[in-house]
């Protein structure tokens, strides 16, 4: 799963596709679909798709990358403004339980 933020600036999506080609169409869909025509760059083994993606925080999107009519990559995108290192599904909902760690050896 790819994690992106809800930003008005360009973001990178790094993928390892089935094949590398010069022209790509990226389809990001939830209920409707949005098509982005992206000219990718190659970094090491990654194909980097840089564009301004219009996403809403807390939503999941499907990602399909095309080379002409061939599908070369599929994945999911999750949009969050939390830092990825600190992200948890139940942020601010965790309840800590106290315990005295007593145990019995038989």
Secondary structure, DSSP 8 states (H G I E B T S, - for coil): -EEE---SS-EEEEE--SS--S-EEEEEESSSEEEEEE--EEETTEEEEEE-----TT-EEEEEEEETTEEEEEEEEEE--S-GGG--TTTTT-------------
